[in-house]
Amino acid sequence: MLPREPLATAQIPGGETLTLISHGRDFIIMLGREELMGTRMQFSEEQLARLTIEQLEASAPRVLIGGYGMGFTYRAALERLPAGGRVVVAEIVPEILDWARGPLAPLTGDALDDPRGAVAIRDVADLIEMAGSGERFDAILLDVDNGPDGIVRGANDRLYTRTGLAKARDALAPGGILAVWSAAPDPAFTRRLKSAGFAVEAREVRARPNNKGPRHTIWFARKPH
């Protein structure tokens, strides 16, 4: 059996410790003792970006991503981004970017130098609130927890409350999409999205592209025109 080798750790503000681990040719980010993400099961996080962008109505969309992680969603968004589009990813743990340019550099490629994208060391909730009173986004993609609750840090709970969802709706342009990744279904969250004024589709996506691995859930919540 291949050993798991810890490479680096980072503290989440107001949360637990993240640990970057190598496992043979794969990498894993652990949250305490829980596997948060890994290179063996990245397909659903890529689909979060791909499936959202293909539904957007804007010709040059502005996209906000909550959580860089290993960059799966960010790179997929850049790959599918129409001409003139722009992607901003909010990440609260600066060390994540050090990992991306360090041990994970072969995975990262030149994504962090792509002029169409930018990384903000900010809480995504702050960027959502700022957009509510300024230039709006065509899509907001959230993958900051393992689902619609603040498992990574308690402060993330505010993203999934009725108030938080109303702020996300206000930060979207008419017809824009809030997409939320989850490791499991959550019917109560579906109802909460609908009560916040979104038209909602919950879609099941496999963790691996060969239709294997765990089944994950992505909510696509569209703001009315």
VOGU-3710 file (C-alpha; in Angstrom, 3 decimals, decimal comma):
1> mlpreplata> 0,000/0,000/0,000  1,311/3,425/-0,933  2,011/5,674/2,063  0,379/9,060/2,507  3,040/11,729/2,903  2,123/15,116/4,433  3,678/17,946/2,409  2,350/21,135/4,005  -0,283/22,512/6,364  -2,311/25,729/6,478
11> qipggetltl> -4,735/27,205/8,969  -8,206/28,243/7,806  -9,194/31,577/9,396  -11,810/30,646/11,978  -11,595/26,970/10,992  -9,523/23,797/11,090  -6,158/22,894/9,621  -5,725/21,899/5,979  -3,050/19,345/5,108  -1,691/18,728/1,608
21> ishgrdfiim> -0,809/15,058/1,176  0,874/13,124/-1,610  -0,303/9,568/-2,250  1,733/8,023/-5,043  1,035/10,176/-8,095  -2,063/11,711/-6,503  -2,575/14,626/-4,141  -5,181/15,076/-1,426  -6,217/18,047/0,704  -7,404/16,949/4,132
31> lgreelmgtr> -9,621/18,973/6,487  -8,617/17,571/9,841  -9,133/13,845/9,273  -11,620/14,288/6,432  -10,653/14,149/2,763  -11,781/17,463/1,289  -10,638/16,936/-2,302  -8,152/14,947/-4,347  -6,830/14,455/-7,832  -8,507/11,042/-8,225
41> mqfseeqlar> -12,029/12,497/-8,054  -12,125/15,923/-9,671  -14,678/15,485/-12,453  -17,714/16,833/-10,596  -15,794/19,965/-9,543  -14,858/20,548/-13,185  -18,478/19,996/-14,175  -19,501/22,712/-11,731  -17,860/25,202/-14,110  -18,558/23,510/-17,435
51> ltieqleasa> -22,257/22,886/-16,892  -22,792/26,389/-15,532  -20,985/28,235/-18,305  -22,787/26,335/-21,042  -26,107/27,582/-19,614  -25,147/31,262/-19,390  -26,899/33,785/-21,587  -24,214/36,516/-21,421  -21,845/36,605/-24,385  -18,868/37,721/-22,241
61> prvliggygm> -19,755/36,460/-18,757  -18,319/37,600/-15,440  -17,834/34,539/-13,226  -17,109/34,419/-9,487  -15,814/31,194/-7,938  -15,785/30,631/-4,198  -12,775/28,505/-3,246  -9,659/27,727/-5,288  -8,836/24,362/-3,689  -6,783/22,474/-6,251
71> gftyraaler> -8,020/24,725/-9,038  -10,268/22,162/-10,742  -13,251/24,501/-11,085  -11,113/27,545/-11,913  -9,215/25,818/-14,727  -12,414/24,324/-16,148  -14,009/27,775/-16,149  -11,065/29,249/-18,047  -11,202/26,389/-20,577  -14,887/27,031/-21,347
81> lpaggrvvva> -14,902/30,809/-20,968  -16,267/32,652/-24,028  -14,216/35,457/-25,576  -14,240/38,582/-23,431  -15,239/36,694/-20,295  -13,623/37,107/-16,898  -13,178/34,761/-13,904  -12,412/35,779/-10,329  -11,779/33,134/-7,675  -11,955/34,023/-3,985
91> eivpeildwa> -9,671/32,058/-1,661  -9,197/32,827/2,039  -6,121/30,642/2,650  -3,030/32,231/1,045  -0,995/29,034/1,376  -3,327/27,351/-1,121  -1,773/29,521/-3,838  1,720/28,602/-2,620  0,766/24,944/-3,011  -0,619/25,630/-6,476
101> rgplapltgd> 2,700/27,116/-7,595  4,748/24,609/-5,601  3,944/20,882/-5,187  0,838/21,197/-7,415  2,563/23,196/-10,185  2,261/20,379/-12,787  -1,483/20,352/-12,113  -1,790/24,145/-12,135  0,032/24,742/-15,413  -0,228/28,390/-16,487
111> alddprgava> -3,760/28,931/-15,125  -2,680/31,413/-12,462  -1,007/33,553/-15,120  -4,017/33,599/-17,452  -4,969/37,274/-18,018  -8,674/36,348/-18,160  -8,605/35,279/-14,523  -7,643/36,608/-11,125  -7,360/35,253/-7,592  -8,513/37,422/-4,687
121> irdvadliem> -7,407/36,523/-1,168  -10,842/37,389/0,154  -13,922/35,777/1,611  -16,288/35,063/-1,278  -19,165/36,335/0,873  -17,527/39,781/0,896  -17,241/39,822/-2,900  -20,890/38,787/-3,190  -21,953/41,664/-0,945  -19,832/44,148/-2,917
131> agsgerfdai> -21,348/42,985/-6,214  -24,832/43,477/-4,846  -24,318/47,229/-4,985  -22,095/47,377/-8,069  -21,239/45,412/-11,203  -23,011/42,074/-11,051  -21,843/38,578/-11,959  -23,367/36,297/-14,565  -22,458/33,240/-12,494  -21,439/32,526/-8,908
141> lldvdngpdg> -19,937/29,066/-8,315  -19,612/27,917/-4,710  -17,377/25,026/-3,670  -16,101/26,267/-0,331  -17,547/23,419/1,743  -18,587/19,820/1,131  -22,171/21,014/0,795  -24,529/23,829/1,820  -23,264/24,137/5,385  -20,150/25,654/6,920
151> ivrgandrly> -18,160/22,467/7,406  -14,849/24,140/6,513  -15,461/27,182/8,731  -18,504/28,236/10,701  -18,628/31,651/9,036  -19,501/29,961/5,734  -22,965/29,136/7,077  -24,055/32,638/6,097  -23,675/31,746/2,417  -26,492/29,194/2,600
161> trtglakard> -29,068/30,997/4,749  -32,074/32,756/3,204  -30,287/36,066/3,792  -27,084/34,780/2,182  -28,966/33,407/-0,822  -30,792/36,718/-1,218  -27,419/38,483/-1,316  -26,192/36,034/-3,957  -29,341/36,688/-5,992  -28,748/40,439/-5,756
171> alapggilav> -25,123/39,953/-6,872  -26,250/38,213/-10,079  -27,263/39,858/-13,319  -30,808/39,009/-14,521  -30,747/35,431/-15,822  -27,523/34,720/-13,922  -26,822/31,412/-12,190  -25,793/30,502/-8,653  -24,237/27,012/-8,786  -23,444/25,120/-5,568
181> wsaapdpaft> -21,429/21,875/-5,314  -22,223/19,280/-2,669  -21,014/15,821/-1,749  -24,621/14,792/-1,056  -28,203/15,819/-1,886  -30,040/18,200/0,428  -33,778/18,653/-0,277  -34,050/21,365/2,378  -31,458/23,452/0,527  -33,401/23,016/-2,722
191> rrlksagfav> -36,471/24,418/-0,989  -34,427/27,276/0,464  -33,117/28,231/-2,979  -36,658/28,281/-4,354  -37,890/30,396/-1,456  -35,063/32,863/-2,229  -36,596/33,435/-5,657  -34,493/31,141/-7,845  -35,591/28,685/-10,509  -33,748/25,555/-9,358
201> earevrarpn> -32,351/22,406/-10,946  -30,478/19,857/-8,796  -28,300/17,604/-10,935  -26,386/14,477/-9,937  -22,820/14,190/-11,266  -20,318/11,385/-10,849  -16,939/12,112/-9,240  -15,076/10,448/-12,119  -15,557/10,863/-15,874  -15,982/7,107/-16,448
211> nkgprhtiwf> -19,363/7,273/-14,654  -17,810/5,796/-11,511  -17,036/7,084/-8,057  -19,373/8,833/-5,611  -22,433/10,723/-6,812  -22,247/14,437/-6,105  -24,934/17,107/-6,366  -24,803/20,457/-8,141  -27,602/22,990/-7,776  -28,143/25,406/-10,656
221> arkph> -30,245/28,295/-9,354  -31,185/30,892/-11,989  -32,196/34,439/-11,142  -35,344/35,547/-13,012  -35,151/38,299/-15,615
//
